[in-house]
Amino acid sequence: MREPALFLVIAVVLFLLVIYPLRRVLHWAGTRYILTNQRLLVRRGLVVRVKETHVLEQIQEVRPVQKWRQRIAASGDLQLHMFRGPMRTIAEVPALYRFNNEVQQA
Protein backbone atom coordinates (compact mmCIF):
# COMPACT_ATOMS: atom_id res chain seq x y z
CA MET A 1 0.00 0.00 0.00
CA ARG A 2 2.88 2.33 0.72
CA GLU A 3 4.60 2.02 -2.67
CA PRO A 4 1.50 2.87 -4.80
CA ALA A 5 0.79 5.89 -2.58
CA LEU A 6 4.37 7.09 -2.92
CA PHE A 7 4.24 6.55 -6.68
CA LEU A 8 0.97 8.51 -6.85
CA VAL A 9 2.43 11.44 -4.89
CA ILE A 10 5.53 11.55 -7.10
CA ALA A 11 3.38 11.37 -10.25
CA VAL A 12 1.17 14.25 -9.05
CA VAL A 13 4.17 16.42 -8.16
CA LEU A 14 5.82 15.80 -11.52
CA PHE A 15 2.53 16.50 -13.30
CA LEU A 16 2.20 19.84 -11.52
CA LEU A 17 5.81 20.75 -12.23
CA VAL A 18 5.21 20.22 -15.96
CA ILE A 19 1.62 21.44 -16.37
CA TYR A 20 1.90 24.70 -14.40
CA PRO A 21 4.75 26.17 -16.50
CA LEU A 22 3.21 24.79 -19.69
CA ARG A 23 -0.05 26.61 -18.94
CA ARG A 24 1.82 29.90 -18.59
CA VAL A 25 3.77 29.35 -21.83
CA LEU A 26 0.55 28.60 -23.74
CA HIS A 27 -1.01 31.76 -22.30
CA TRP A 28 1.99 33.81 -23.44
CA ALA A 29 1.98 32.19 -26.88
CA GLY A 30 -1.59 33.34 -27.45
CA THR A 31 -1.05 36.91 -26.25
CA ARG A 32 0.26 39.84 -28.28
CA TYR A 33 1.19 43.22 -26.84
CA ILE A 34 1.21 46.09 -29.34
CA LEU A 35 2.53 49.44 -28.16
CA THR A 36 2.05 52.45 -30.43
CA ASN A 37 2.58 56.13 -29.71
CA GLN A 38 -1.15 56.46 -28.87
CA ARG A 39 -2.36 53.10 -27.56
CA LEU A 40 -1.45 49.91 -25.79
CA LEU A 41 -3.27 46.97 -27.38
CA VAL A 42 -3.46 43.53 -25.79
CA ARG A 43 -4.76 40.64 -27.89
CA ARG A 44 -5.39 37.38 -26.06
CA GLY A 45 -6.46 33.93 -27.09
CA LEU A 46 -5.47 31.22 -29.52
CA VAL A 47 -8.97 30.35 -30.73
CA VAL A 48 -11.20 33.19 -29.53
CA ARG A 49 -9.51 36.58 -29.73
CA VAL A 50 -10.13 39.15 -27.00
CA LYS A 51 -8.81 42.65 -27.60
CA GLU A 52 -8.13 45.27 -24.93
CA THR A 53 -7.32 48.85 -25.88
CA HIS A 54 -5.72 51.32 -23.45
CA VAL A 55 -5.27 54.91 -24.63
CA LEU A 56 -1.93 56.27 -23.39
CA GLU A 57 -3.33 59.77 -22.81
CA GLN A 58 -5.72 58.38 -20.20
CA ILE A 59 -3.00 56.56 -18.22
CA GLN A 60 -1.67 58.50 -15.24
CA GLU A 61 0.78 55.92 -13.89
CA VAL A 62 2.09 52.51 -14.87
CA ARG A 63 3.19 50.29 -12.00
CA PRO A 64 4.77 46.81 -12.31
CA VAL A 65 3.75 44.30 -9.64
CA GLN A 66 5.33 40.88 -9.12
CA LYS A 67 4.27 38.04 -6.89
CA TRP A 68 6.86 35.53 -5.68
CA ARG A 69 5.88 32.92 -8.28
CA GLN A 70 6.08 35.54 -11.05
CA ARG A 71 9.63 36.52 -10.06
CA ILE A 72 10.79 33.02 -10.94
CA ALA A 73 9.60 33.49 -14.54
CA ALA A 74 10.51 37.23 -14.71
CA SER A 75 6.87 38.01 -15.42
CA GLY A 76 4.32 40.08 -13.55
CA ASP A 77 1.22 42.23 -13.66
CA LEU A 78 1.15 45.75 -15.06
CA GLN A 79 -1.21 48.08 -13.19
CA LEU A 80 -2.49 51.01 -15.21
CA HIS A 81 -3.72 53.85 -12.99
CA MET A 82 -6.07 55.91 -15.10
CA PHE A 83 -6.87 59.64 -14.82
CA ARG A 84 -10.56 58.76 -14.88
CA GLY A 85 -12.09 55.40 -14.16
CA PRO A 86 -10.88 52.33 -12.33
CA MET A 87 -7.37 50.96 -12.29
CA ARG A 88 -6.77 48.36 -14.99
CA THR A 89 -4.46 45.38 -14.71
CA ILE A 90 -2.70 43.57 -17.51
CA ALA A 91 -1.95 40.16 -16.03
CA GLU A 92 1.03 37.88 -16.62
CA VAL A 93 3.21 40.10 -18.79
CA PRO A 94 6.47 38.33 -19.73
CA ALA A 95 9.70 40.34 -19.34
CA LEU A 96 7.79 42.71 -17.08
CA TYR A 97 10.44 45.35 -16.39
CA ARG A 98 11.59 45.60 -20.00
CA PHE A 99 7.98 46.04 -21.16
CA ASN A 100 7.35 48.54 -18.36
CA ASN A 101 10.31 50.63 -19.57
CA GLU A 102 8.90 50.63 -23.10
CA VAL A 103 5.50 51.79 -21.86
CA GLN A 104 7.11 54.51 -19.71
CA GLN A 105 9.02 55.83 -22.73
CA ALA A 106 5.86 55.88 -24.87
C-alpha positions in Angstrom: 0.0 0.0 0.0 2.9 2.3 0.7 4.6 2.0 -2.7 1.5 2.9 -4.8 0.8 5.9 -2.6 4.4 7.1 -2.9 4.2 6.6 -6.7 1.0 8.5 -6.9 2.4 11.4 -4.9 5.5 11.5 -7.1 3.4 11.4 -10.3 1.2 14.3 -9.0 4.2 16.4 -8.2 5.8 15.8 -11.5 2.5 16.5 -13.3 2.2 19.8 -11.5 5.8 20.8 -12.2 5.2 20.2 -16.0 1.6 21.4 -16.4 1.9 24.7 -14.4 4.7 26.2 -16.5 3.2 24.8 -19.7 0.0 26.6 -18.9 1.8 29.9 -18.6 3.8 29.3 -21.8 0.6 28.6 -23.7 -1.0 31.8 -22.3 2.0 33.8 -23.4 2.0 32.2 -26.9 -1.6 33.3 -27.5 -1.1 36.9 -26.3 0.3 39.8 -28.3 1.2 43.2 -26.8 1.2 46.1 -29.3 2.5 49.4 -28.2 2.0 52.5 -30.4 2.6 56.1 -29.7 -1.2 56.5 -28.9 -2.4 53.1 -27.6 -1.5 49.9 -25.8 -3.3 47.0 -27.4 -3.5 43.5 -25.8 -4.8 40.6 -27.9 -5.4 37.4 -26.1 -6.5 33.9 -27.1 -5.5 31.2 -29.5 -9.0 30.3 -30.7 -11.2 33.2 -29.5 -9.5 36.6 -29.7 -10.1 39.2 -27.0 -8.8 42.7 -27.6 -8.1 45.3 -24.9 -7.3 48.9 -25.9 -5.7 51.3 -23.5 -5.3 54.9 -24.6 -1.9 56.3 -23.4 -3.3 59.8 -22.8 -5.7 58.4 -20.2 -3.0 56.6 -18.2 -1.7 58.5 -15.2 0.8 55.9 -13.9 2.1 52.5 -14.9 3.2 50.3 -12.0 4.8 46.8 -12.3 3.7 44.3 -9.6 5.3 40.9 -9.1 4.3 38.0 -6.9 6.9 35.5 -5.7 5.9 32.9 -8.3 6.1 35.5 -11.0 9.6 36.5 -10.1 10.8 33.0 -10.9 9.6 33.5 -14.5 10.5 37.2 -14.7 6.9 38.0 -15.4 4.3 40.1 -13.5 1.2 42.2 -13.7 1.1 45.8 -15.1 -1.2 48.1 -13.2 -2.5 51.0 -15.2 -3.7 53.8 -13.0 -6.1 55.9 -15.1 -6.9 59.6 -14.8 -10.6 58.8 -14.9 -12.1 55.4 -14.2 -10.9 52.3 -12.3 -7.4 51.0 -12.3 -6.8 48.4 -15.0 -4.5 45.4 -14.7 -2.7 43.6 -17.5 -1.9 40.2 -16.0 1.0 37.9 -16.6 3.2 40.1 -18.8 6.5 38.3 -19.7 9.7 40.3 -19.3 7.8 42.7 -17.1 10.4 45.4 -16.4 11.6 45.6 -20.0 8.0 46.0 -21.2 7.3 48.5 -18.4 10.3 50.6 -19.6 8.9 50.6 -23.1 5.5 51.8 -21.9 7.1 54.5 -19.7 9.0 55.8 -22.7 5.9 55.9 -24.9 
